Amino acid sequence: MFQQFKNIDSAFKHIKLFSYLLIAACVGISCFAIYKSYQSSDNFKNHIYVLANGKALEAIAADRKDNIPVELRDHIKVFHTDFFSLDPDDKQIQATITKALYLADGSAKTAYDNLKEAGYYNNIVSGNISQQIAVDSIKLDINQYPYAFTCYASEKLVRSTSTTTRSLITQGYVRNVSRSDNNPHGFLIERWETVENKDEQTKNTQP
């Protein structure tokens, strides 16, 4: 009789232990499932879709700090391209300069006003000159804020009789501002100045 009670008590202990283990396993599986669902939800939030030409393209969202050097270089490049790429057309010059001035502070406006007062843009139009710029490299210092930069570029002035190549070096600082349609990167160039802008080569194009 006592042996039977012992067996019943032992069986009850085993069932109790098995129940605890089963409950612990269920709790563990539930916690793991909840964790993975939150992880999947976060990953889904980081994926965005861009509609281009009727096609949905997948893109991955990332923290801005991971892309600051890339965005800074593109912002600086776009500014210099808009400011220095000119054709002998008043409306084209005004349109590109206006786009550039959205990306910088009053230092760029001052540079534009000085060039305009000196008759630089009138000479571009009257001389049928096309000015093109190619940004060679951009040196950044992202360890300080505002971010300091030095831009190295080459200019090409194309005339009907000759082509002149210039070396262009500018420097300045960049700070954060709100993004907008006119300033999609959300940066503003300030204290911008031209360090060097000198002729390197002139090639005659007339036969």
C-alpha positions as CSV (number, residue, x, y, z in Angstrom):
1,M,0.0,0.0,0.0
2,F,2.8,2.4,1.0
3,Q,4.7,1.5,-2.1
4,Q,1.7,2.4,-4.2
5,F,1.5,5.8,-2.5
6,K,5.1,6.3,-3.1
7,N,4.7,5.6,-6.8
8,I,1.7,7.9,-7.0
9,D,3.7,10.7,-5.2
10,S,6.7,10.2,-7.5
11,A,4.4,10.2,-10.5
12,F,2.8,13.4,-9.3
13,K,6.2,15.0,-8.8
14,H,7.2,14.0,-12.4
15,I,4.0,15.4,-13.8
16,K,4.5,18.6,-11.8
17,L,8.1,19.0,-13.0
18,F,7.0,18.3,-16.6
19,S,4.2,20.9,-16.3
20,Y,6.7,23.5,-15.1
21,L,9.1,22.7,-17.9
22,L,6.2,22.8,-20.4
23,I,5.1,26.2,-19.1
24,A,8.7,27.5,-19.2
25,A,9.1,26.3,-22.8
26,C,5.8,28.0,-23.8
27,V,6.8,31.3,-22.1
28,G,10.2,31.1,-23.9
29,I,8.7,30.4,-27.3
30,S,6.1,33.2,-26.8
31,C,8.8,35.7,-25.8
32,F,10.9,34.7,-28.8
33,A,8.0,35.0,-31.1
34,I,7.1,38.5,-29.7
35,Y,10.8,39.6,-30.1
36,K,11.0,38.4,-33.7
37,S,7.7,40.1,-34.5
38,Y,9.0,43.4,-33.2
39,Q,12.2,42.9,-35.0
40,S,10.4,42.2,-38.3
41,S,8.2,45.3,-37.7
42,D,11.3,47.5,-37.2
43,N,12.9,46.1,-40.4
44,F,9.7,46.7,-42.3
45,K,9.5,50.3,-41.1
46,N,13.1,50.8,-42.4
47,H,12.1,49.7,-45.9
48,I,10.4,52.3,-48.1
49,Y,9.2,52.1,-51.6
50,V,9.8,54.8,-54.2
51,L,7.6,55.1,-57.3
52,A,9.7,55.9,-60.4
53,N,8.5,55.6,-63.9
54,G,5.6,53.5,-62.8
55,K,7.8,51.0,-60.9
56,A,8.0,50.5,-57.2
57,L,11.7,50.5,-56.1
58,E,12.6,49.3,-52.6
59,A,14.9,51.5,-50.5
60,I,16.2,51.1,-47.0
61,A,15.9,53.9,-44.5
62,A,19.0,54.7,-42.4
63,D,20.1,57.1,-39.7
64,R,21.2,60.4,-41.2
65,K,24.5,60.2,-39.3
66,D,25.5,57.1,-41.4
67,N,25.1,59.2,-44.6
68,I,26.4,62.6,-43.6
69,P,29.7,62.5,-45.5
70,V,27.8,61.3,-48.7
71,E,25.0,63.9,-48.4
72,L,27.5,66.7,-47.6
73,R,29.6,66.0,-50.7
74,D,26.5,65.8,-52.9
75,H,25.2,69.1,-51.4
76,I,28.5,70.8,-52.0
77,K,28.8,69.4,-55.5
78,V,25.3,70.5,-56.5
79,F,25.9,74.0,-55.1
80,H,29.1,74.4,-57.1
81,T,27.6,72.9,-60.2
82,D,24.6,75.3,-60.1
83,F,26.7,78.3,-59.2
84,F,29.5,77.9,-61.8
85,S,27.8,76.0,-64.7
86,L,26.7,78.9,-67.0
87,D,25.5,79.3,-70.6
88,P,25.2,82.6,-72.5
89,D,21.6,83.0,-71.6
90,D,20.3,85.5,-69.0
91,K,17.4,83.3,-67.9
92,Q,19.6,80.2,-67.6
93,I,22.1,82.1,-65.5
94,Q,19.4,83.5,-63.2
95,A,17.7,80.1,-62.8
96,T,20.8,78.1,-61.9
97,I,22.2,80.9,-59.6
98,T,18.8,81.0,-57.8
99,K,18.9,77.3,-57.2
100,A,22.5,77.6,-55.9
101,L,21.6,80.4,-53.5
102,Y,19.0,78.2,-51.7
103,L,21.9,76.0,-50.7
104,A,24.1,78.7,-49.1
105,D,23.9,81.7,-46.9
106,G,24.6,85.4,-47.7
107,S,28.3,84.7,-48.5
108,A,27.2,83.1,-51.8
109,K,24.8,86.0,-52.5
110,T,27.7,88.5,-51.9
111,A,29.9,86.6,-54.3
112,Y,27.2,86.6,-56.9
113,D,26.5,90.3,-56.5
114,N,30.2,91.1,-56.8
115,L,30.5,89.1,-60.0
116,K,27.3,90.7,-61.4
117,E,28.6,94.2,-60.5
118,A,31.9,93.5,-62.2
119,G,30.0,92.6,-65.4
120,Y,31.0,88.9,-65.3
121,Y,27.7,87.6,-66.4
122,N,27.2,90.2,-69.1
123,N,30.5,89.1,-70.5
124,I,29.4,85.5,-70.5
125,V,26.3,86.4,-72.5
126,S,27.9,89.0,-74.9
127,G,30.9,86.7,-75.5
128,N,28.8,83.6,-76.1
129,I,30.8,81.8,-73.5
130,S,29.8,78.5,-71.9
131,Q,31.3,77.8,-68.4
132,Q,31.4,74.3,-67.2
133,I,32.7,72.9,-63.9
134,A,33.9,69.5,-62.8
135,V,34.3,68.8,-59.1
136,D,37.4,66.8,-58.6
137,S,37.3,66.1,-54.9
138,I,35.9,67.5,-51.7
139,K,37.8,67.4,-48.4
140,L,35.6,67.2,-45.3
141,D,36.1,67.6,-41.6
142,I,33.1,66.0,-39.9
143,N,34.8,66.0,-36.5
144,Q,33.8,69.7,-36.0
145,Y,30.5,71.5,-36.4
146,P,29.7,73.3,-38.5
147,Y,31.4,70.9,-40.9
148,A,34.4,72.4,-42.7
149,F,35.1,71.6,-46.3
150,T,37.5,72.4,-49.1
151,C,36.3,71.9,-52.7
152,Y,38.8,71.2,-55.6
153,A,37.3,71.6,-59.0
154,S,38.2,72.6,-62.6
155,E,36.4,75.1,-64.8
156,K,36.3,75.1,-68.5
157,L,35.4,78.3,-70.4
158,V,34.4,77.5,-74.0
159,R,34.5,80.3,-76.5
160,S,34.1,80.1,-80.3
161,T,37.8,80.7,-80.7
162,S,39.4,79.0,-77.6
163,T,38.9,76.9,-74.5
164,T,40.3,78.0,-71.2
165,T,40.8,75.6,-68.3
166,R,40.9,77.0,-64.8
167,S,41.8,75.6,-61.4
168,L,39.1,76.4,-58.7
169,I,39.5,75.9,-55.0
170,T,36.8,77.0,-52.5
171,Q,36.2,76.5,-48.8
172,G,33.5,77.1,-46.3
173,Y,31.4,75.5,-43.6
174,V,28.1,73.5,-43.7
175,R,25.4,73.4,-41.0
176,N,22.1,71.6,-40.7
177,V,18.8,73.2,-41.6
178,S,15.3,71.8,-42.4
179,R,14.9,69.9,-45.6
180,S,12.7,71.4,-48.3
181,D,12.0,71.1,-52.0
182,N,14.7,73.7,-52.7
183,N,17.1,72.2,-50.2
184,P,16.6,68.4,-50.2
185,H,19.7,67.6,-48.2
186,G,18.9,69.9,-45.4
187,F,22.3,71.6,-45.3
188,L,23.4,75.2,-45.7
189,I,26.8,76.4,-46.8
190,E,28.1,79.4,-44.9
191,R,31.2,81.6,-44.9
192,W,31.9,80.4,-48.4
193,E,34.9,81.9,-50.3
194,T,37.0,81.3,-53.3
195,V,40.6,80.5,-52.4
196,E,41.9,80.0,-56.0
197,N,40.5,80.6,-59.5
198,K,43.4,80.8,-62.0
199,D,43.9,80.0,-65.6
200,E,45.9,76.8,-66.2
201,Q,45.6,76.3,-70.0
202,T,44.2,78.0,-73.0
203,K,43.7,76.1,-76.2
204,N,42.8,77.7,-79.5
205,T,40.0,76.0,-81.4
206,Q,40.1,78.0,-84.6
207,P,41.7,76.2,-87.5
